[in-house]
Amino acid sequence: AASLYERRFTMGASPQTNTDLASIAAALQEGDDYAICGHVNPDGDCLGSMLALAGALRALGKHVDCLLVEDAPVEEGLHFLPGFETLQPASYFEGDPTTFITVDVSLESRIGVCAAIRSRCARTISIDHHRVPDAYSQLNYVDADAPAACLIIWELIKLLPLRVTPDIALCAYTGLMTDTGRFQYQNTTADAYRAAAEMVAAGVSPDVPAREVFQSRSMASLHLEGRLLERMELLFGDRFSFSYITRADFQEFGASKADAEPLIDTLRSIRGIEVACILKDQPDGMVRGSFRAKTDADVSAMARALGGGGHKAAAGFTFDGTLEEAIVAVKQQVGALYGQSGN
């Protein structure tokens, strides 16, 4: 298969792609006023992509606003990212940018109130790495084989007439590091290692993002992990690990949504486990679920069946129902994977 390096100037990275990175780079040099947003519940790849691209555009003298879909706390381990202080909730934004860029966003529905701002912009651009059926911007570059959106953003930035600073490289490296699970997940490609080496050469100290993201857990997060393990079930020949966290748990331990982010990896890390799932009931009455796989199992298919989506080895969904109903639905989906009843 052609590497991202070989595909970056060509169309056809995915059915949704209607341009190439060189054309997007040219378009970015023409405009002066940009808004960039990612998806709801932004992770390291989402924020890293936003801030790396924003840093590059500002280096070119452009005006850039980085918008958050929700006015909600962002994972504390990502606050160290250069430019983090420039992020602003879209609900307070009153600007009138000419170009709107979405990064790491598979569906327009995932940008919430940002959609109204986007609709006012003369030009729209999407850069993503999710396998989805339809494009939704004027210029779309979607490479579902890229391990992280930050890898595509990095390639794009290299096409711009600027010197890549250590801060830009740090944002890109953090997104690449987090979406590949510290370069441990199945999506870790040779391109990922090559790009990471380039980012380190540009001034990134790998210990900094590793420490901030993966070695700075709160006591509340550890308490949640204890509760998670108390409820954990190993099913289908101990190949599937499952557990859940309730709103009451968050209240009891004074935990935030970010405190629960590492928990799926606890379930995934157990020897012999092929698929892991965690459920978290939400204040709005919905249930948020996350799947992870260590084998060739396609958890994105199960997530889609439950109203969500994602990547083959990492996917999520929001279930419209009670926690008890969500538990039954998840077990049925995983049971079908193993040819067994979910009961």
Beta strands, then each sheet from edge to edge (+ up, - down):
strand 1: 33-37
strand 2: 63-68
strand 3: 87-89
strand 4: 99-103
strand 5: 123-128
strand 6: 139-142
strand 7: 233-235
strand 8: 240-245
strand 9: 275-281
strand 10: 287-293
strand 11: 309-310
strand 12: 314-319
sheet 1: 3+ 2+ 1+ 4+ 5+ 6+
sheet 2: 7+ 8- 9- 10+ 12- 11+
end
